[in-house]
C-alpha cells in the first residue's frame, strides 16, 4: 500500500495548515464568547427579558421560571422591567406577574400606568384596581373616562371605576355610561354593575 501523504508537508503547506488551525481556535473562542450571554440569560433578570420573546414556548417557560423563583429575587427583577424595559410586552407581563406577589410597589406602578402609552399595561393596571380598589383615585378615573378609548382598555377602566361605587360621584358616572358609547363599552359597565348588585342603577338599566 502507498502511504498517504500528509496535506501539510512542505513549508508553504505547513503555513497554510497553521493558518487554518489558528482560525479554528479563534472561531472556537468567539463561539464560546457568543454563548456566554445565553448562559447569563438563565438568571431571573434574563428570564424576565424573555417574557416578550417571539417564541411562545420560550415566553411560557420564562414566566414559569419567574413564578417559581423566590419573591426576593423575582420581585426586584419584575419591578425593574416595568420601569426600564424597552419592550412593551415585557412591561405588561412583568406587571401581571408582580400582582401575584402582592408586591407593595404595585399601587405606585398602577398609578403611573394610567397615563402610559402601553395599552396592555394600562389594561392590566385597571384590572388590578378592580380587585384592589383605590378610593382616592375615583376623581381621576372619572376624568379618564373622557379620554380612554382603547377597545380593550376602556372596559377594564369601567370595571375599576364601578368597584369604587361607594362614592356618589362614581355612581353618577357609571350610570351615565349605561347609555353612552359603543356597545362593547356599555356592555362592560352593565356587566360590572350586575356583578356588584348595584341596586342604584336598576332604573337606568330598566330604561
N, C-alpha and C positions, 0 to 999 in steps of 0.2 A: 504493500500500500504506500502511496505517496503521502508524506506528512503534509498536513495543511499548514500553509504559511500564515504567520501572524499578520493581520492587516496593519499592524503598527510597526513593521520592520522598516528600517531606514530613518535617517534623521528627519526628513520632511514629514514622513508618515507619522513618526512619533510626536512631532509638534502638533499635527492636526488632531491626533487622538487625544493629546493632552488638553487641547482647547475644548474638545467635546466633553471630556471628563470634568473640567473646570466649570463649563456651562451647566452641566448636570448638577454639580454641587451647589452652584449659585441658585439654580432654579429650585432645587430641593429646599434650600434655605428660605427662598422667597415664599414657597408654598407653605412652609411651616409658619412663617410670619403672617401670611394672609389668613391662616386658620386660627391664629391667636384670638382675634376679636370674636370669632364664632364661639370659642370656648368661654370667653369672658361674658358673652351674652346669655349664658346659662344662669347668671346671678339674677336676683329679684328685679333689679332695675332693667336688666336685659329682657326678662320675661315681660315686664310691663311694656317695654317698647314694641314687643311682638304682638301686643293686643290689636294693633292695626295692620298686621301682615295680610297680604292679599290671599294667602293660603288659609282656607277655613280651618283646616286641621291644626295648623300652627297657632292660629288665634285661640282656638278652644283649648289646646294644650297649655298655652301660656296662661290663660285665665285660670285653668285648674291649678297650675303651679303656684300662682299668686294667692289663690284662695287657701291653699294648703300650707302656705308659709306662715310663720309666726307673725302675729299682728305687729309686733315691734319692728319687723323687717318690711313687711308689705305696706303698712300704713304710710311711712315716710316716702317710699318709692311711688306710691299712688298719688300722694299729695303733691309731690314734685312734678309728676306727669301732668296733673290737672293744670298747674300754673305755668309750666315751662315747655311742654311738648309742642312741636310744630305740626303734629298730626291731629286733626280734629277728632278722628275716630278714637284715637288713643285717649284723648282727654275725656271723651264721653264714657268710654268703657272704664277708665280709671275711677271716675266719679261713681259709676254704678257699683263697682266692686268695693269702693270705700264705704258705701252705705251699709254694706254687710258687716262692717267692722264697728259700726256705731261710733265712728271717729268724732271727737269733739269739734273738729275743724269743719265739719260738714255744713253747719249753718253759715259760716263765712263763705265757703265755696258756693253754696246755693245762692246767697245774696249776690255775689259777684257774677254768677252765671245769668242773672235775669236780663242783663243788657249785653250779653256775649253774642258774637256773630254766629257762634256754633249752634245750629238748630237742635242737634241731638243733645247737647249739653243743657240747653235751656229746658228742653222737654224733661230730661232726667231730673233737673232741679225742681221743676214743678211737681213731678210725680213724687219726689221725696217729701216735698212740703205737704202733699195731700195726706200722707201718713204721719208727718211731724209738723203740724200747723205752727205758723209763726204769726200770732195775732198782730204784732207790731207792724207787719208788712201789709196789712189789709189796705190802707190807702194807696200804697204803691201798686199793688196788684190790680186794684180798681182802675188806676190810671193806665196800666199796661194793657187792659182790655181794648183800649182805643187804638193801640199801635200794633199789637201782636196778631199777625195774620198767617203765621205758619200753619199749614194744613194739619200737621201732626202735633204742633206745639200748643196752639190755642186751646184744644180740648183739655190738655193737661193743665193749662193755666186756669181754665174754668173750674176744673175739679179742685185745684188747690184753693181757689177763691171760695168755693162752696164749703170747704172744710172750715172756713172762718165765719160761718153764718151766725155766730152768736152776736156779731157786730151788725147793728141795724143798717149801716151803710152798705155792708156786703149783701144783705138780704135784698135791698133795693136794686143793687147792681145785677145780681144773678137773676132776679125775677124779670128784669128788663131784657136779659139775654134770651129768655124763653122764646120770644117772638122776633128776634133780631138776627140777621146774618144768614149764612149758609146753613143748610140742613144739618151738615156734619157737626157744626158748632152748636146749633140749637139742640141736637140730639145729645151732645156731650153734657150740656148743662142740665137737661131734663133727666138724664140718667143719674147725674151726681145728686140732684135734688131727691130723686126717688130713693137712692141708696141711703140718704141721710134722713129719710122720712120727714121731709121738710113740709110740715103742715101749713106753714105760712105761704107756700107757693101754690096751694091747691086751686084757688080761684083762677090764678093766671094759667095754670096747666089745663084746667077745665075749658077755659076760653080758647 
